[in-house]
Amino acid sequence: MTGLYIHIPFCRQKCRYCDFPSYGGVDNYIAPYVKALCREIADSDRDHPGSAGTALDTVYFGGGTPSLLSLSQVEEILTAVRHYFAVTGGAEITFEANPDSLTAAYAKGLAGLGINRLSIGIQSFQPGLLRTLGRIHTADEGKAAIWAAKNAGIDNLSADLMYGLPGQNLRDVDADLKELLALPLTHASIYSLILEEGTPFYHDVTTGTLELPPDDCVETMGQAVHAAMEVAGFEHYEISSYARPGNRSRHNTKYWQYVPYVSAGVTAHSFWHNCRQAHIANIPQYIRLAGQASLIGERVEIDAKRGPEDYCFLALRMRDGIDAKAFKDQFGTTVEAEFGTVLAPLVTQGLLQQTRRGYALTEKGLAYGNYVFSRFIR
Ligand code: SF4
């Protein structure tokens, strides 16, 4: 079934490592942007032909910081979604929130609107690391936000955590994991920092003001994360994602399993009728054009060559890996016929393993994911 991603590109302040499409200090755009989102949703057939009225079993508000919207703005968007699509009973409706804007009253309001899953940007519980990252919340506010959501009756709760940070050591990672595992979470996304060009972090690291931990230390941190999460009963089901049984992110799983999804909002991506599309990035232009003209800035048709490549490198992000039967059903050929010369050496190197379903990353392959994925691009 289809999913809908809605992008909210506003943040209180830009974090120092972040190159996501989000902007601080442009709150004056929030109200007209919400109206524009509703117009785009009503006009969904224009850029996603045949999508109007489609059954949705996942809706995902991502950002940016969706929790900067007022509850009435969230309601306005959800009303449009429910009116122009067919949101199924029991649909997973996820909302990303940051601790500085997730109060008890706000969490209660979200629950009342039918939001049943929250993804909360914690990143660390160490005050020094939060400051280095440029986060505007404290460790206590992070914990309070998660409890506020739980007390509001939202049981499906995910938190984001980072490692491989400047000045961080293994003891910090262990301390963060201990704090995380004391919270009522069903899911966690735990990422190693990626240094993105153009960010203040990139400048500070390249000029020597900040120093990242060495690669072997980051690898050890990753192993500590996997071990602690598994001991705590979380399934490591995707490179950076951990879930208690039955609590995988249904929406994100669509991305990795080649399932079509639609989207709304600046820079939002979709996969629809074998096209990967990215929305325009300019907020004033988006506000002007929504409901009147196409909002797609980039469209790539997924042809017979690109389809199997996409399928494999996305599927391999999940520990379940490539499903050989699903691959054959999708492309009419076997994964070995398409990628035999890629698969065999990766298996020999111990990076991939053959499973009952097909092929999956090994424990060793997890640390070299990007190399493995790149082998599938021809
Ligand atoms: S809150 Fe999230 S999206 Fe916003 S600047 Fe920080 S990391 Fe980026």
Residues whose N, C-alpha, C, O or C-beta is under 5 A from the ligand:
A	BS01	SF4	C11 Q13 K14 C15 C18 F20 S22 G63 G64
